[in-house]
Amino acid sequence: MKNAAIKKTTEQAEYLTAERCHILELSNDDADPAVSIARARVVPGAVTRRHRLRDTVERYVLLSGTGLVEIDGIPAQPVCAGNVVWIPAGAAQRIRNTGDEDLVFLCICTPRFEWSNYEMLEE
């Protein structure tokens, strides 16, 4: 990105994915291919479908709620606000909301998230 910019979004832009996760794209465009940032929201009791991102490293920055994250290569781990989850490119993953409130976290992807790199691993 060559020029300073302020990106604005509204709650109405949030959408529900087939993965069972509500997503609000905060920054994801061709002008900044190095990174994307989205807010994810998983409702109480829900678990996202197992999936992986090819050629994309993902980080979850937990903002509120509690959950259980599963990533290839490590045992399932409880997570809560303040935790950062690092997911290597190509690692299978999913997250479960184990609490009574929405589990909310930022998804920071490098390079930026593109649907062409997304692979669902379960129906």
C-alpha positions in Angstrom: 0.0 0.0 0.0 1.6 3.2 -1.1 -0.6 5.8 0.5 -2.0 6.1 4.0 -5.6 4.8 4.2 -8.4 4.3 6.7 -10.7 1.4 6.0 -14.2 1.5 7.4 -16.8 -1.2 7.7 -20.1 -1.7 9.3 -21.7 -4.6 11.3 -24.1 -5.1 8.4 -21.1 -6.4 6.3 -20.8 -9.4 8.5 -21.7 -12.7 6.8 -22.0 -16.4 7.8 -19.7 -18.8 6.1 -20.4 -22.5 5.3 -17.8 -23.1 7.9 -20.3 -22.0 10.6 -18.4 -18.8 11.4 -19.6 -15.2 11.1 -16.9 -13.1 9.3 -16.5 -9.3 9.1 -13.7 -8.4 6.7 -11.8 -5.5 8.1 -9.0 -5.4 5.5 -8.6 -7.7 2.6 -7.8 -6.3 -0.9 -5.4 -6.3 -3.7 -3.9 -3.0 -2.6 -2.4 -4.7 0.5 -1.5 -8.3 -0.6 0.8 -9.0 2.4 -1.9 -9.3 5.0 -5.7 -9.5 5.6 -7.6 -8.9 8.9 -11.1 -10.2 9.6 -13.2 -10.4 12.8 -14.6 -13.9 13.3 -17.5 -14.7 15.6 -18.6 -18.2 16.6 -21.8 -18.6 18.5 -22.1 -20.6 21.8 -21.9 -24.3 21.2 -20.8 -24.0 17.6 -17.7 -25.6 16.1 -16.2 -24.5 12.8 -15.7 -27.1 10.1 -12.2 -28.6 9.8 -10.3 -26.8 7.1 -6.9 -25.5 6.0 -5.4 -22.6 4.1 -2.8 -23.4 1.5 0.2 -21.0 1.3 -1.3 -18.8 4.1 -0.3 -18.5 7.7 -3.1 -17.5 10.0 -3.2 -16.0 13.5 -6.2 -15.9 15.8 -6.1 -13.0 18.3 -8.8 -13.9 20.9 -10.9 -10.8 21.9 -13.7 -12.4 24.0 -15.2 -15.7 24.9 -13.7 -19.1 25.4 -13.0 -21.9 23.1 -11.1 -25.1 22.2 -8.8 -24.9 19.2 -7.6 -27.9 17.2 -4.6 -27.6 14.9 -2.6 -30.4 13.3 0.5 -31.2 15.2 -0.6 -30.1 18.7 -3.2 -31.4 21.1 -6.5 -29.5 21.4 -6.0 -26.4 23.5 -8.4 -24.2 25.5 -8.2 -20.5 24.5 -9.6 -17.3 25.8 -9.3 -13.5 25.5 -5.7 -12.4 25.2 -4.4 -15.6 23.6 -2.8 -15.7 20.2 -3.1 -18.9 18.1 -0.5 -19.3 15.3 -1.6 -21.7 12.5 1.0 -22.7 9.9 0.1 -22.7 6.2 -1.5 -26.0 5.3 -2.4 -27.1 8.9 -5.8 -28.5 9.4 -7.8 -26.5 12.0 -11.1 -25.8 13.7 -12.3 -24.0 16.8 -15.2 -24.7 19.1 -17.0 -22.1 21.3 -17.1 -23.7 24.8 -18.7 -20.7 26.5 -22.0 -19.0 27.0 -21.2 -15.9 24.9 -19.9 -15.4 21.4 -16.3 -16.4 20.8 -14.8 -13.4 19.0 -11.3 -13.2 17.5 -9.3 -11.5 14.8 -8.0 -13.6 11.9 -4.8 -12.2 10.6 -3.5 -13.9 7.4 -0.2 -13.6 5.6 -0.3 -13.3 2.7 -3.9 -12.1 2.6 -6.8 -14.5 2.7 -8.0 -15.7 -0.6 -10.9 -18.2 -1.1 -8.8 -20.1 -3.7 -6.4 -21.1 -0.8 -9.3 -22.4 1.4 -9.9 -26.2 1.6 -12.8 -27.6 3.5 -11.8 -31.0 5.1 -15.3 -32.1 6.2 -18.8 -31.8 5.0 
